[in-house]
Amino acid sequence: MELTKEILALRPYIFSISYNMLGMVEEAEDIVQDVFEKWLAAKEVQNAKAYLARIAVNQSINRLNDLRKTRENYVGMWLPEPYITLEPEPVPTLEYGILFLLERLNPNERAVFILRESFSEEYGSIADITGFSADNCRQLLHRAHEKLGRSKPLQVDPEKQRKFTEAFLIALHGQDRSELENLLCHDIELFSDGGGKRAAALKPLFGLQKVLKFLMGVTQLPETQENQFEYRPVYVNGQPAAIIFNLTTNEMDSMQYVDLEDQEITRLLFVRNPDKLKIRGKLN
């Protein structure tokens, strides 16, 4: 089969499936490459989109199984690799907070959830892609929602996300404990990923007082006191977030993402592993 313009136009769709499944950018790009190689070797295909998506889902599930031991031996907490851009990412993708929660799902639940929630695929189409029956797909989606603790993903208002991100960073930089208490919910959660390459909390922190103690401790570090860092706005999976830029080393130090519910920050996600901190361009 040939790689026509119509087939190449499906690249963002295939990438998004793979990235949402794996939470890893380069691994997703490898799967996209493999999907197109298999397309070139295909003989007769009636539904190109479903065929390509099926390969992407199957390859992603296989890769997740291969990565299971690697992630079990990961130093500290493993967070998905953020897709960081300077502009809103046009490719349909789950917001980063949801992508983080998908680690609670098994690969089959994850595949059905992504196809339904990220791309609004009909159950018949999901069945064609996954090989499950439509009824089984409904059951898998129901179980996924139960594990995630919500009936359906909350739609995040970008302007609200930007406002709370900026307010949190200003309060943190100013060591304003009172304002942080106003912004963070009482059962706030904090997760950070250093990958053993940069300092990070090795276990999640739960509760306002524990999180505040950690945050205020970070503000007392010598490098923080010497103003070596600068906050810069970015987009992560299409939503406003921030990177912390190290002015001394001239490289990204971390990505900071706030998860919101109503008028409070419910979860803080920090990625410090340098392998996961890259500015991405638009997918063509």
Secondary structure as GFF3:
##gff-version 3
##sequence-region A 1 284
A	DSSP	alpha_helix	5	8	.	.	.	ID=ss1
A	DSSP	alpha_helix	11	22	.	.	.	ID=ss2
A	DSSP	alpha_helix	25	41	.	.	.	ID=ss3
A	DSSP	alpha_helix	48	72	.	.	.	ID=ss4
A	DSSP	beta_strand	84	85	.	.	.	ID=ss5
A	DSSP	alpha_helix	96	101	.	.	.	ID=ss6
A	DSSP	three_ten_helix	102	104	.	.	.	ID=ss7
A	DSSP	alpha_helix	107	117	.	.	.	ID=ss8
A	DSSP	alpha_helix	123	130	.	.	.	ID=ss9
A	DSSP	alpha_helix	134	148	.	.	.	ID=ss10
A	DSSP	alpha_helix	158	173	.	.	.	ID=ss11
A	DSSP	alpha_helix	177	183	.	.	.	ID=ss12
A	DSSP	beta_strand	184	193	.	.	.	ID=ss13
A	DSSP	beta_strand	205	206	.	.	.	ID=ss14
A	DSSP	alpha_helix	208	219	.	.	.	ID=ss15
A	DSSP	alpha_helix	222	225	.	.	.	ID=ss16
A	DSSP	beta_strand	229	236	.	.	.	ID=ss17
A	DSSP	beta_strand	239	246	.	.	.	ID=ss18
A	DSSP	beta_strand	251	261	.	.	.	ID=ss19
A	DSSP	beta_strand	264	271	.	.	.	ID=ss20
A	DSSP	three_ten_helix	274	276	.	.	.	ID=ss21
###
